[in-house]
Amino acid sequence: MGLRDITGDLEQRLAMIGEQRKAERTHYESERKALEATHEAKMAELRLEWDGINRALQLELRRLGRTADSAPAASAPAPAMSLDDFFVATVEKLGAASKNNLRDEAAHAGYFPQGEGGRATHATLMNIVRSGRIRQVDSDVYAPALKAHEFQLNGGTSG
């Protein structure tokens, strides 16, 4: 009694699973982008409120003849680690993060007290990616670097 050739069935099943994987990835990307947009909108709203209150404080200090140095600190304390170490730690903690998210986290931690830090964020991230400490998985999304065993499991690819 001969066995039936099931290669066609298996190939059909592989094609179906491939389509399911593609659909799942598309759904994930859509959800990630929506979440990122919501987060960025909220961060922008909070940044505007922060800036407004900070301006009001500066005006009040000027009216009273005081300087910002003599007032209680309205900004975050000085960072405890370098910006590159902060970005690596943040990416490892979150699993993946956008450039905007990393910039906002750094600003909140006190790395950019005088401005928005976009150039410093971009340059620092590019240097960290080149050094292999993190990896860029999308045009503006960064993830932890793959460990040696993960590199092998992924067939020798890094992204």
N, CA, C and O atoms as a GROMACS GRO file, in nm:
protein
  636
    1MET      N    1   0.084  -0.117   0.000
    1MET     CA    2   0.000   0.000   0.000
    1MET      C    3   0.089   0.124   0.000
    1MET      O    4   0.171   0.141   0.090
    2GLY      N    5   0.074   0.208  -0.099
    2GLY     CA    6   0.157   0.326  -0.114
    2GLY      C    7   0.104   0.444  -0.034
    2GLY      O    8  -0.016   0.456  -0.010
    3LEU      N    9   0.195   0.528   0.006
    3LEU     CA   10   0.156   0.649   0.079
    3LEU      C   11   0.120   0.759  -0.021
    3LEU      O   12   0.180   0.771  -0.128
    4ARG      N   13   0.023   0.836   0.017
    4ARG     CA   14  -0.022   0.945  -0.066
    4ARG      C   15   0.079   1.060  -0.060
    4ARG      O   16   0.130   1.090   0.048
    5ASP      N   17   0.109   1.124  -0.172
    5ASP     CA   18   0.200   1.239  -0.180
    5ASP      C   19   0.127   1.361  -0.123
    5ASP      O   20   0.027   1.405  -0.179
    6ILE      N   21   0.178   1.415  -0.013
    6ILE     CA   22   0.112   1.529   0.051
    6ILE      C   23   0.190   1.660   0.034
    6ILE      O   24   0.159   1.759   0.100
    7THR      N   25   0.289   1.662  -0.054
    7THR     CA   26   0.368   1.783  -0.071
    7THR      C   27   0.282   1.901  -0.115
    7THR      O   28   0.305   2.013  -0.069
    8GLY      N   29   0.186   1.879  -0.200
    8GLY     CA   30   0.097   1.987  -0.244
    8GLY      C   31   0.018   2.044  -0.128
    8GLY      O   32   0.002   2.166  -0.116
    9ASP      N   33  -0.033   1.955  -0.040
    9ASP     CA   34  -0.107   2.000   0.078
    9ASP      C   35  -0.017   2.082   0.170
    9ASP      O   36  -0.058   2.186   0.223
   10LEU      N   37   0.105   2.034   0.189
   10LEU     CA   38   0.199   2.105   0.277
   10LEU      C   39   0.238   2.241   0.218
   10LEU      O   40   0.247   2.339   0.292
   11GLU      N   41   0.260   2.247   0.090
   11GLU     CA   42   0.292   2.373   0.026
   11GLU      C   43   0.177   2.472   0.036
   11GLU      O   44   0.197   2.591   0.057
   12GLN      N   45   0.055   2.420   0.021
   12GLN     CA   46  -0.064   2.505   0.033
   12GLN      C   47  -0.075   2.559   0.176
   12GLN      O   48  -0.108   2.676   0.196
   13ARG      N   49  -0.048   2.474   0.273
   13ARG     CA   50  -0.054   2.514   0.414
   13ARG      C   51   0.053   2.619   0.444
   13ARG      O   52   0.028   2.716   0.515
   14LEU      N   53   0.174   2.599   0.389
   14LEU     CA   54   0.280   2.698   0.407
   14LEU      C   55   0.241   2.832   0.347
   14LEU      O   56   0.266   2.936   0.408
   15ALA      N   57   0.181   2.832   0.230
   15ALA     CA   58   0.138   2.956   0.166
   15ALA      C   59   0.032   3.026   0.251
   15ALA      O   60   0.035   3.148   0.266
   16MET      N   61  -0.060   2.949   0.306
   16MET     CA   62  -0.166   3.006   0.390
   16MET      C   63  -0.106   3.067   0.516
   16MET      O   64  -0.145   3.177   0.556
   17ILE      N   65  -0.013   2.996   0.579
   17ILE     CA   66   0.051   3.049   0.700
   17ILE      C   67   0.133   3.173   0.666
   17ILE      O   68   0.138   3.267   0.745
   18GLY      N   69   0.198   3.174   0.551
   18GLY     CA   70   0.272   3.292   0.507
   18GLY      C   71   0.182   3.413   0.494
   18GLY      O   72   0.219   3.523   0.535
   19GLU      N   73   0.064   3.394   0.438
   19GLU     CA   74  -0.033   3.503   0.426
   19GLU      C   75  -0.081   3.549   0.563
   19GLU      O   76  -0.098   3.669   0.586
   20GLN      N   77  -0.102   3.454   0.655
   20GLN     CA   78  -0.144   3.490   0.790
   20GLN      C   79  -0.035   3.571   0.860
   20GLN      O   80  -0.064   3.669   0.930
   21ARG      N   81   0.090   3.530   0.841
   21ARG     CA   82   0.202   3.603   0.901
   21ARG      C   83   0.209   3.745   0.844
   21ARG      O   84   0.230   3.841   0.918
   22LYS      N   85   0.191   3.757   0.714
   22LYS     CA   86   0.195   3.888   0.649
   22LYS      C   87   0.082   3.976   0.703
   22LYS      O   88   0.104   4.093   0.732
   23ALA      N   89  -0.037   3.920   0.716
   23ALA     CA   90  -0.151   3.995   0.768
   23ALA      C   91  -0.127   4.037   0.912
   23ALA      O   92  -0.160   4.149   0.951
   24GLU      N   93  -0.069   3.947   0.992
   24GLU     CA   94  -0.040   3.979   1.131
   24GLU      C   95   0.062   4.091   1.140
   24GLU      O   96   0.049   4.181   1.223
   25ARG      N   97   0.165   4.086   1.056
   25ARG     CA   98   0.268   4.190   1.057
   25ARG      C   99   0.208   4.325   1.017
   25ARG      O  100   0.240   4.428   1.076
   26THR      N  101   0.120   4.325   0.917
   26THR     CA  102   0.054   4.448   0.873
   26THR      C  103  -0.033   4.504   0.985
   26THR      O  104  -0.033   4.624   1.010
   27HIS      N  105  -0.106   4.416   1.053
   27HIS     CA  106  -0.190   4.458   1.166
   27HIS      C  107  -0.104   4.517   1.277
   27HIS      O  108  -0.136   4.621   1.334
   28TYR      N  109   0.006   4.449   1.308
   28TYR     CA  110   0.098   4.496   1.413
   28TYR      C  111   0.152   4.635   1.379
   28TYR      O  112   0.151   4.724   1.464
   29GLU      N  113   0.198   4.653   1.256
   29GLU     CA  114   0.253   4.782   1.214
   29GLU      C  115   0.148   4.892   1.223
   29GLU      O  116   0.178   5.004   1.265
   30SER      N  117   0.025   4.859   1.183
   30SER     CA  118  -0.083   4.956   1.191
   30SER      C  119  -0.111   4.996   1.335
   30SER      O  120  -0.125   5.115   1.366
   31GLU      N  121  -0.118   4.898   1.423
   31GLU     CA  122  -0.142   4.925   1.565
   31GLU      C  123  -0.025   5.003   1.626
   31GLU      O  124  -0.047   5.095   1.705
   32ARG      N  125   0.098   4.966   1.591
   32ARG     CA  126   0.216   5.034   1.644
   32ARG      C  127   0.216   5.180   1.602
   32ARG      O  128   0.244   5.269   1.682
   33LYS      N  129   0.184   5.205   1.474
   33LYS     CA  130   0.183   5.343   1.425
   33LYS      C  131   0.073   5.424   1.491
   33LYS      O  132   0.093   5.541   1.524
   34ALA      N  133  -0.044   5.363   1.512
   34ALA     CA  134  -0.153   5.433   1.579
   34ALA      C  135  -0.115   5.465   1.723
   34ALA      O  136  -0.141   5.576   1.771
   35LEU      N  137  -0.055   5.370   1.792
   35LEU     CA  138  -0.012   5.392   1.930
   35LEU      C  139   0.095   5.500   1.936
   35LEU      O  140   0.092   5.587   2.022
   36GLU      N  141   0.190   5.494   1.844
   36GLU     CA  142   0.296   5.594   1.839
   36GLU      C  143   0.239   5.733   1.813
   36GLU      O  144   0.282   5.830   1.875
   37ALA      N  145   0.143   5.744   1.722
   37ALA     CA  146   0.081   5.873   1.693
   37ALA      C  147   0.008   5.928   1.815
   37ALA      O  148   0.017   6.047   1.845
   38THR      N  149  -0.064   5.841   1.886
   38THR     CA  150  -0.135   5.883   2.006
   38THR      C  151  -0.035   5.931   2.112
   38THR      O  152  -0.056   6.034   2.176
   39HIS      N  153   0.073   5.855   2.128
   39HIS     CA  154   0.176   5.891   2.225
   39HIS      C  155   0.240   6.024   2.189
   39HIS      O  156   0.257   6.111   2.276
   40GLU      N  157   0.276   6.041   2.064
   40GLU     CA  158   0.342   6.164   2.021
   40GLU      C  159   0.250   6.284   2.038
   40GLU      O  160   0.295   6.392   2.077
   41ALA      N  161   0.121   6.267   2.010
   41ALA     CA  162   0.026   6.376   2.029
   41ALA      C  163   0.016   6.415   2.176
   41ALA      O  164   0.014   6.533   2.209
   42LYS      N  165   0.011   6.316   2.264
   42LYS     CA  166   0.004   6.344   2.407
   42LYS      C  167   0.132   6.410   2.456
   42LYS      O  168   0.126   6.504   2.536
   43MET      N  169   0.248   6.362   2.409
   43MET     CA  170   0.376   6.422   2.449
   43MET      C  171   0.385   6.566   2.400
   43MET      O  172   0.436   6.653   2.471
   44ALA      N  173   0.336   6.593   2.280
   44ALA     CA  174   0.338   6.730   2.227
   44ALA      C  175   0.249   6.820   2.312
   44ALA      O  176   0.285   6.934   2.342
   45GLU      N  177   0.132   6.768   2.350
   45GLU     CA  178   0.041   6.844   2.436
   45GLU      C  179   0.107   6.876   2.570
   45GLU      O  180   0.100   6.988   2.619
   46LEU      N  181   0.170   6.774   2.630
   46LEU     CA  182   0.238   6.795   2.758
   46LEU      C  183   0.357   6.890   2.745
   46LEU      O  184   0.383   6.971   2.834
   47ARG      N  185   0.429   6.879   2.632
   47ARG     CA  186   0.544   6.968   2.609
   47ARG      C  187   0.496   7.114   2.599
   47ARG      O  188   0.561   7.204   2.653
   48LEU      N  189   0.382   7.137   2.530
   48LEU     CA  190   0.328   7.272   2.520
   48LEU      C  191   0.288   7.326   2.658
   48LEU      O  192   0.316   7.441   2.691
   49GLU      N  193   0.224   7.241   2.736
   49GLU     CA  194   0.184   7.283   2.870
   49GLU      C  195   0.306   7.313   2.955
   49GLU      O  196   0.310   7.413   3.026
   50TRP      N  197   0.407   7.226   2.948
   50TRP     CA  198   0.532   7.245   3.023
   50TRP      C  199   0.595   7.379   2.984
   50TRP      O  200   0.634   7.457   3.070
   51ASP      N  201   0.605   7.404   2.852
   51ASP     CA  202   0.667   7.528   2.805
   51ASP      C  203   0.588   7.650   2.851
   51ASP      O  204   0.647   7.750   2.890
   52GLY      N  205   0.455   7.642   2.846
   52GLY     CA  206   0.372   7.754   2.890
   52GLY      C  207   0.391   7.786   3.037
   52GLY      O  208   0.406   7.902   3.074
   53ILE      N  209   0.391   7.684   3.119
   53ILE     CA  210   0.409   7.705   3.263
   53ILE      C  211   0.550   7.756   3.291
   53ILE      O  212   0.569   7.843   3.376
   54ASN      N  213   0.648   7.703   3.221
   54ASN     CA  214   0.785   7.748   3.239
   54ASN      C  215   0.799   7.894   3.200
   54ASN      O  216   0.869   7.970   3.267
   55ARG      N  217   0.734   7.935   3.088
   55ARG     CA  218   0.736   8.077   3.047
   55ARG      C  219   0.671   8.165   3.154
   55ARG      O  220   0.722   8.272   3.187
   56ALA      N  221   0.558   8.119   3.207
   56ALA     CA  222   0.490   8.195   3.312
   56ALA      C  223   0.581   8.210   3.434
   56ALA      O  224   0.586   8.316   3.496
   57LEU      N  225   0.651   8.105   3.470
   57LEU     CA  226   0.744   8.110   3.583
   57LEU      C  227   0.855   8.211   3.555
   57LEU      O  228   0.892   8.289   3.643
   58GLN      N  229   0.910   8.209   3.432
   58GLN     CA  230   1.017   8.303   3.398
   58GLN      C  231   0.968   8.447   3.406
   58GLN      O  232   1.038   8.534   3.456
   59LEU      N  233   0.846   8.472   3.356
   59LEU     CA  234   0.788   8.606   3.364
   59LEU      C  235   0.769   8.650   3.509
   59LEU      O  236   0.798   8.764   3.544
   60GLU      N  237   0.720   8.561   3.590
   60GLU     CA  238   0.698   8.593   3.732
   60GLU      C  239   0.830   8.620   3.802
   60GLU      O  240   0.841   8.712   3.883
   61LEU      N  241   0.932   8.540   3.770
   61LEU     CA  242   1.063   8.562   3.830
   61LEU      C  243   1.120   8.698   3.787
   61LEU      O  244   1.177   8.770   3.868
   62ARG      N  245   1.103   8.732   3.660
   62ARG     CA  246   1.151   8.860   3.609
   62ARG      C  247   1.076   8.975   3.677
   62ARG      O  248   1.136   9.076   3.714
   63ARG      N  249   0.944   8.958   3.693
   63ARG     CA  250   0.862   9.061   3.758
   63ARG      C  251   0.908   9.084   3.902
   63ARG      O  252   0.907   9.198   3.951
   64LEU      N  253   0.948   8.976   3.969
   64LEU     CA  254   0.992   8.987   4.108
   64LEU      C  255   1.139   9.025   4.120
   64LEU      O  256   1.190   9.043   4.230
   65GLY      N  257   1.209   9.036   4.005
   65GLY     CA  258   1.350   9.072   4.008
   65GLY      C  259   1.440   8.958   4.048
   65GLY      O  260   1.553   8.979   4.092
   66ARG      N  261   1.391   8.836   4.033
   66ARG     CA  262   1.471   8.718   4.067
   66ARG      C  263   1.514   8.650   3.939
   66ARG      O  264   1.456   8.672   3.832
   67THR      N  265   1.615   8.567   3.949
   67THR     CA  266   1.661   8.491   3.834
   67THR      C  267   1.615   8.346   3.849
   67THR      O  268   1.573   8.304   3.957
   68ALA      N  269   1.623   8.274   3.742
   68ALA     CA  270   1.585   8.132   3.745
   68ALA      C  271   1.674   8.055   3.840
   68ALA      O  272   1.631   7.955   3.897
   69ASP      N  273   1.798   8.100   3.859
   69ASP     CA  274   1.891   8.031   3.949
   69ASP      C  275   1.847   8.042   4.095
   69ASP      O  276   1.875   7.953   4.175
   70SER      N  277   1.779   8.152   4.131
   70SER     CA  278   1.738   8.170   4.270
   70SER      C  279   1.603   8.106   4.299
   70SER      O  280   1.562   8.098   4.415
   71ALA      N  281   1.534   8.060   4.195
   71ALA     CA  282   1.403   7.997   4.213
   71ALA      C  283   1.421   7.846   4.229
   71ALA      O  284   1.525   7.791   4.192
   72PRO      N  285   1.319   7.781   4.284
   72PRO     CA  286   1.325   7.634   4.289
   72PRO      C  287   1.337   7.578   4.148
   72PRO      O  288   1.281   7.634   4.054
   73ALA      N  289   1.408   7.472   4.133
   73ALA     CA  290   1.432   7.412   4.001
   73ALA      C  291   1.301   7.370   3.936
   73ALA      O  292   1.219   7.300   3.997
   74ALA      N  293   1.282   7.413   3.811
   74ALA     CA  294   1.162   7.377   3.737
   74ALA      C  295   1.193   7.273   3.630
   74ALA      O  296   1.106   7.232   3.554
   75SER      N  297   1.316   7.232   3.626
   75SER     CA  298   1.354   7.133   3.525
   75SER      C  299   1.402   7.006   3.593
   75SER      O  300   1.423   7.001   3.714
   76ALA      N  301   1.418   6.904   3.512
   76ALA     CA  302   1.462   6.776   3.565
   76ALA      C  303   1.606   6.786   3.614
   76ALA      O  304   1.682   6.869   3.564
   77PRO      N  305   1.644   6.704   3.712
   77PRO     CA  306   1.781   6.706   3.760
   77PRO      C  307   1.878   6.662   3.650
   77PRO      O  308   1.838   6.601   3.551
   78ALA      N  309   2.004   6.694   3.671
   78ALA     CA  310   2.105   6.657   3.572
   78ALA      C  311   2.108   6.505   3.554
   78ALA      O  312   2.096   6.431   3.652
   79PRO      N  313   2.123   6.460   3.431
   79PRO     CA  314   2.125   6.316   3.403
   79PRO      C  315   2.241   6.246   3.474
   79PRO      O  316   2.348   6.304   3.494
   80ALA      N  317   2.219   6.120   3.510
   80ALA     CA  318   2.319   6.042   3.582
   80ALA      C  319   2.411   5.963   3.490
   80ALA      O  320   2.515   5.915   3.535
   81MET      N  321   2.375   5.949   3.362
   81MET     CA  322   2.458   5.872   3.268
   81MET      C  323   2.467   5.947   3.136
   81MET      O  324   2.393   6.043   3.113
   82SER      N  325   2.558   5.904   3.051
   82SER     CA  326   2.573   5.969   2.920
   82SER      C  327   2.448   5.944   2.836
   82SER      O  328   2.372   5.851   2.861
   83LEU      N  329   2.428   6.030   2.736
   83LEU     CA  330   2.310   6.018   2.650
   83LEU      C  331   2.307   5.884   2.578
   83LEU      O  332   2.201   5.823   2.567
   84ASP      N  333   2.421   5.838   2.528
   84ASP     CA  334   2.422   5.710   2.457
   84ASP      C  335   2.386   5.595   2.550
   84ASP      O  336   2.311   5.505   2.512
   85ASP      N  337   2.439   5.595   2.673
   85ASP     CA  338   2.403   5.491   2.769
   85ASP      C  339   2.254   5.498   2.804
   85ASP      O  340   2.188   5.396   2.821
   86PHE      N  341   2.202   5.620   2.814
   86PHE     CA  342   2.060   5.638   2.843
   86PHE      C  343   1.974   5.579   2.732
   86PHE      O  344   1.877   5.507   2.759
   87PHE      N  345   2.009   5.608   2.606
   87PHE     CA  346   1.933   5.553   2.493
   87PHE      C  347   1.939   5.401   2.491
   87PHE      O  348   1.836   5.336   2.470
   88VAL      N  349   2.056   5.344   2.512
   88VAL     CA  350   2.069   5.198   2.512
   88VAL      C  351   1.983   5.138   2.624
   88VAL      O  352   1.910   5.042   2.601
   89ALA      N  353   1.992   5.196   2.743
   89ALA     CA  354   1.914   5.145   2.856
   89ALA      C  355   1.764   5.157   2.830
   89ALA      O  356   1.687   5.067   2.863
   90THR      N  357   1.722   5.268   2.769
   90THR     CA  358   1.581   5.289   2.741
   90THR      C  359   1.530   5.190   2.637
   90THR      O  360   1.422   5.132   2.653
   91VAL      N  361   1.608   5.169   2.531
   91VAL     CA  362   1.569   5.072   2.428
   91VAL      C  363   1.561   4.932   2.487
   91VAL      O  364   1.469   4.857   2.456
   92GLU      N  365   1.657   4.897   2.572
   92GLU     CA  366   1.654   4.764   2.634
   92GLU      C  367   1.535   4.749   2.727
   92GLU      O  368   1.476   4.642   2.736
   93LYS      N  369   1.499   4.857   2.797
   93LYS     CA  370   1.384   4.852   2.888
   93LYS      C  371   1.253   4.840   2.811
   93LYS      O  372   1.165   4.762   2.849
   94LEU      N  373   1.239   4.917   2.702
   94LEU     CA  374   1.114   4.919   2.627
   94LEU      C  375   1.104   4.808   2.522
   94LEU      O  376   0.994   4.773   2.481
   95GLY      N  377   1.216   4.754   2.481
   95GLY     CA  378   1.216   4.652   2.376
   95GLY      C  379   1.232   4.711   2.238
   95GLY      O  380   1.301   4.655   2.154
   96ALA      N  381   1.169   4.824   2.214
   96ALA     CA  382   1.182   4.899   2.089
   96ALA      C  383   1.124   5.037   2.115
   96ALA      O  384   1.032   5.053   2.195
   97ALA      N  385   1.179   5.137   2.046
   97ALA     CA  386   1.130   5.273   2.066
   97ALA      C  387   1.159   5.356   1.943
   97ALA      O  388   1.258   5.334   1.873
   98SER      N  389   1.072   5.452   1.917
   98SER     CA  390   1.094   5.542   1.804
   98SER      C  391   1.193   5.650   1.845
   98SER      O  392   1.220   5.672   1.963
   99LYS      N  393   1.247   5.717   1.744
   99LYS     CA  394   1.341   5.826   1.769
   99LYS      C  395   1.271   5.935   1.851
   99LYS      O  396   1.330   5.990   1.945
  100ASN      N  397   1.146   5.967   1.816
  100ASN     CA  398   1.072   6.071   1.890
  100ASN      C  399   1.050   6.030   2.036
  100ASN      O  400   1.062   6.113   2.127
  101ASN      N  401   1.018   5.904   2.057
  101ASN     CA  402   0.997   5.855   2.193
  101ASN      C  403   1.126   5.866   2.274
  101ASN      O  404   1.125   5.908   2.389
  102LEU      N  405   1.238   5.827   2.213
  102LEU     CA  406   1.367   5.834   2.281
  102LEU      C  407   1.403   5.979   2.312
  102LEU      O  408   1.453   6.009   2.421
  103ARG      N  409   1.379   6.070   2.216
  103ARG     CA  410   1.407   6.212   2.239
  103ARG      C  411   1.322   6.264   2.355
  103ARG      O  412   1.372   6.335   2.442
  104ASP      N  413   1.192   6.228   2.356
  104ASP     CA  414   1.104   6.273   2.464
  104ASP      C  415   1.147   6.218   2.599
  104ASP      O  416   1.146   6.290   2.699
  105GLU      N  417   1.185   6.091   2.602
  105GLU     CA  418   1.232   6.030   2.727
  105GLU      C  419   1.358   6.102   2.777
  105GLU      O  420   1.372   6.129   2.896
  106ALA      N  421   1.449   6.132   2.684
  106ALA     CA  422   1.573   6.201   2.720
  106ALA      C  423   1.544   6.343   2.770
  106ALA      O  424   1.604   6.388   2.868
  107ALA      N  425   1.453   6.413   2.703
  107ALA     CA  426   1.418   6.548   2.747
  107ALA      C  427   1.356   6.544   2.886
  107ALA      O  428   1.387   6.628   2.971
  108HIS      N  429   1.271   6.447   2.908
  108HIS     CA  430   1.208   6.432   3.040
  108HIS      C  431   1.312   6.402   3.147
  108HIS      O  432   1.298   6.444   3.262
  109ALA      N  433   1.416   6.328   3.110
  109ALA     CA  434   1.522   6.293   3.205
  109ALA      C  435   1.623   6.406   3.224
  109ALA      O  436   1.714   6.394   3.305
  110GLY      N  437   1.608   6.517   3.149
  110GLY     CA  438   1.692   6.634   3.170
  110GLY      C  439   1.811   6.646   3.075
  110GLY      O  440   1.902   6.724   3.101
  111TYR      N  441   1.811   6.570   2.966
  111TYR     CA  442   1.925   6.576   2.874
  111TYR      C  443   1.922   6.698   2.783
  111TYR      O  444   2.027   6.738   2.734
  112PHE      N  445   1.806   6.757   2.759
  112PHE     CA  446   1.795   6.871   2.668
  112PHE      C  447   1.725   6.988   2.738
  112PHE      O  448   1.613   7.022   2.700
  113PRO      N  449   1.788   7.049   2.838
  113PRO     CA  450   1.720   7.155   2.911
  113PRO      C  451   1.698   7.283   2.832
  113PRO      O  452   1.609   7.361   2.865
  114GLN      N  453   1.777   7.307   2.728
  114GLN     CA  454   1.766   7.431   2.652
  114GLN      C  455   1.693   7.417   2.519
  114GLN      O  456   1.667   7.518   2.453
  115GLY      N  457   1.661   7.296   2.478
  115GLY     CA  458   1.597   7.280   2.348
  115GLY      C  459   1.540   7.142   2.330
  115GLY      O  460   1.535   7.063   2.424
  116GLU      N  461   1.498   7.114   2.208
  116GLU     CA  462   1.431   6.989   2.182
  116GLU      C  463   1.523   6.871   2.156
  116GLU      O  464   1.479   6.757   2.169
  117GLY      N  465   1.650   6.893   2.121
  117GLY     CA  466   1.747   6.785   2.113
  117GLY      C  467   1.739   6.693   1.993
  117GLY      O  468   1.793   6.583   1.997
  118GLY      N  469   1.673   6.735   1.886
  118GLY     CA  470   1.657   6.648   1.770
  118GLY      C  471   1.788   6.607   1.704
  118GLY      O  472   1.808   6.490   1.673
  119ARG      N  473   1.878   6.704   1.684
  119ARG     CA  474   2.006   6.672   1.620
  119ARG      C  475   2.091   6.583   1.707
  119ARG      O  476   2.152   6.487   1.659
  120ALA      N  477   2.096   6.614   1.836
  120ALA     CA  478   2.176   6.532   1.928
  120ALA      C  479   2.120   6.390   1.935
  120ALA      O  480   2.196   6.293   1.942
  121THR      N  481   1.988   6.378   1.933
  121THR     CA  482   1.926   6.245   1.935
  121THR      C  483   1.964   6.166   1.810
  121THR      O  484   2.007   6.052   1.820
  122HIS      N  485   1.950   6.227   1.695
  122HIS     CA  486   1.979   6.159   1.569
  122HIS      C  487   2.126   6.117   1.564
  122HIS      O  488   2.157   6.001   1.534
  123ALA      N  489   2.216   6.209   1.592
  123ALA     CA  490   2.359   6.178   1.585
  123ALA      C  491   2.398   6.069   1.684
  123ALA      O  492   2.475   5.978   1.651
  124THR      N  493   2.346   6.078   1.804
  124THR     CA  494   2.379   5.978   1.906
  124THR      C  495   2.325   5.841   1.866
  124THR      O  496   2.395   5.741   1.880
  125LEU      N  497   2.201   5.835   1.817
  125LEU     CA  498   2.144   5.707   1.775
  125LEU      C  499   2.224   5.645   1.661
  125LEU      O  500   2.248   5.525   1.660
  126MET      N  501   2.264   5.727   1.565
  126MET     CA  502   2.343   5.674   1.452
  126MET      C  503   2.475   5.615   1.501
  126MET      O  504   2.517   5.509   1.453
  127ASN      N  505   2.540   5.683   1.595
  127ASN     CA  506   2.665   5.632   1.649
  127ASN      C  507   2.645   5.502   1.727
  127ASN      O  508   2.727   5.411   1.719
  128ILE      N  509   2.536   5.494   1.802
  128ILE     CA  510   2.509   5.372   1.879
  128ILE      C  511   2.478   5.256   1.786
  128ILE      O  512   2.520   5.143   1.810
  129VAL      N  513   2.403   5.282   1.678
  129VAL     CA  514   2.372   5.177   1.580
  129VAL      C  515   2.502   5.129   1.515
  129VAL      O  516   2.525   5.008   1.502
  130ARG      N  517   2.587   5.224   1.473
  130ARG     CA  518   2.715   5.186   1.410
  130ARG      C  519   2.802   5.103   1.502
  130ARG      O  520   2.874   5.014   1.457
  131SER      N  521   2.796   5.131   1.632
  131SER     CA  522   2.878   5.056   1.727
  131SER      C  523   2.818   4.920   1.761
  131SER      O  524   2.883   4.837   1.825
  132GLY      N  525   2.693   4.897   1.718
  132GLY     CA  526   2.629   4.767   1.741
  132GLY      C  527   2.562   4.752   1.876
  132GLY      O  528   2.523   4.641   1.913
  133ARG      N  529   2.548   4.860   1.951
  133ARG     CA  530   2.486   4.852   2.083
  133ARG      C  531   2.334   4.843   2.076
  133ARG      O  532   2.271   4.786   2.165
  134ILE      N  533   2.275   4.899   1.969
  134ILE     CA  534   2.133   4.884   1.938
  134ILE      C  535   2.123   4.866   1.788
  134ILE      O  536   2.223   4.879   1.717
  135ARG      N  537   2.003   4.834   1.738
  135ARG     CA  538   1.984   4.820   1.595
  135ARG      C  539   1.864   4.900   1.551
  135ARG      O  540   1.769   4.920   1.626
  136GLN      N  541   1.871   4.946   1.426
  136GLN     CA  542   1.760   5.021   1.367
  136GLN      C  543   1.675   4.921   1.292
  136GLN      O  544   1.723   4.856   1.199
  137VAL      N  545   1.547   4.907   1.331
  137VAL     CA  546   1.459   4.808   1.269
  137VAL      C  547   1.360   4.869   1.170
  137VAL      O  548   1.294   4.797   1.096
  138ASP      N  549   1.350   5.000   1.171
  138ASP     CA  550   1.262   5.072   1.080
  138ASP      C  551   1.326   5.210   1.062
  138ASP      O  552   1.428   5.238   1.124
  139SER      N  553   1.268   5.294   0.980
  139SER     CA  554   1.330   5.424   0.954
  139SER      C  555   1.348   5.506   1.081
  139SER      O  556   1.442   5.585   1.090
  140ASP      N  557   1.260   5.489   1.180
  140ASP     CA  558   1.277   5.565   1.304
  140ASP      C  559   1.251   5.480   1.429
  140ASP      O  560   1.218   5.534   1.534
  141VAL      N  561   1.267   5.348   1.417
  141VAL     CA  562   1.245   5.260   1.531
  141VAL      C  563   1.374   5.186   1.564
  141VAL      O  564   1.442   5.134   1.475
  142TYR      N  565   1.407   5.182   1.691
  142TYR     CA  566   1.531   5.121   1.738
  142TYR      C  567   1.499   5.012   1.838
  142TYR      O  568   1.405   5.023   1.917
  143ALA      N  569   1.579   4.905   1.834
  143ALA     CA  570   1.557   4.789   1.921
  143ALA      C  571   1.691   4.746   1.978
  143ALA      O  572   1.797   4.784   1.927
  144PRO      N  573   1.687   4.665   2.084
  144PRO     CA  574   1.813   4.615   2.140
  144PRO      C  575   1.892   4.536   2.036
  144PRO      O  576   1.835   4.475   1.946
  145ALA      N  577   2.023   4.538   2.050
  145ALA     CA  578   2.109   4.460   1.962
  145ALA      C  579   2.082   4.313   1.985
  145ALA      O  580   2.051   4.270   2.096
  146LEU      N  581   2.094   4.235   1.878
  146LEU     CA  582   2.077   4.091   1.891
  146LEU      C  583   2.199   4.031   1.961
  146LEU      O  584   2.312   4.069   1.933
  147LYS      N  585   2.174   3.939   2.051
  147LYS     CA  586   2.282   3.865   2.116
  147LYS      C  587   2.330   3.758   2.021
  147LYS      O  588   2.262   3.727   1.923
  148ALA      N  589   2.446   3.700   2.046
  148ALA     CA  590   2.504   3.600   1.955
  148ALA      C  591   2.409   3.484   1.930
  148ALA      O  592   2.396   3.439   1.816
  149HIS      N  593   2.343   3.432   2.035
  149HIS     CA  594   2.253   3.318   2.016
  149HIS      C  595   2.128   3.357   1.936
  149HIS      O  596   2.074   3.275   1.862
  150GLU      N  597   2.081   3.483   1.950
  150GLU     CA  598   1.966   3.529   1.872
  150GLU      C  599   2.005   3.544   1.725
  150GLU      O  600   1.925   3.517   1.636
  151PHE      N  601   2.128   3.586   1.702
  151PHE     CA  602   2.178   3.602   1.566
  151PHE      C  603   2.176   3.467   1.495
  151PHE      O  604   2.136   3.459   1.379
  152GLN      N  605   2.219   3.362   1.563
  152GLN     CA  606   2.220   3.228   1.506
  152GLN      C  607   2.078   3.177   1.481
  152GLN      O  608   2.052   3.116   1.377
  153LEU      N  609   1.986   3.202   1.576
  153LEU     CA  610   1.849   3.156   1.562
  153LEU      C  611   1.776   3.223   1.447
  153LEU      O  612   1.685   3.165   1.387
  154ASN      N  613   1.818   3.346   1.415
  154ASN     CA  614   1.754   3.421   1.308
  154ASN      C  615   1.821   3.396   1.173
  154ASN      O  616   1.803   3.474   1.080
  155GLY      N  617   1.895   3.291   1.163
  155GLY     CA  618   1.956   3.256   1.036
  155GLY      C  619   2.069   3.348   0.992
  155GLY      O  620   2.100   3.358   0.874
  156GLY      N  621   2.131   3.414   1.091
  156GLY     CA  622   2.245   3.497   1.059
  156GLY      C  623   2.209   3.636   1.012
  156GLY      O  624   2.296   3.708   0.962
  157THR      N  625   2.083   3.676   1.025
  157THR     CA  626   2.045   3.811   0.986
  157THR      C  627   2.031   3.897   1.109
  157THR      O  628   2.003   3.847   1.218
  158SER      N  629   2.051   4.024   1.092
  158SER     CA  630   2.042   4.114   1.206
  158SER      C  631   1.917   4.199   1.203
  158SER      O  632   1.904   4.287   1.288
  159GLY      N  633   1.827   4.181   1.113
  159GLY     CA  634   1.709   4.266   1.114
  159GLY      C  635   1.598   4.195   1.060
  159GLY      O  636   1.488   4.249   1.051
   0.00000   0.00000   0.00000
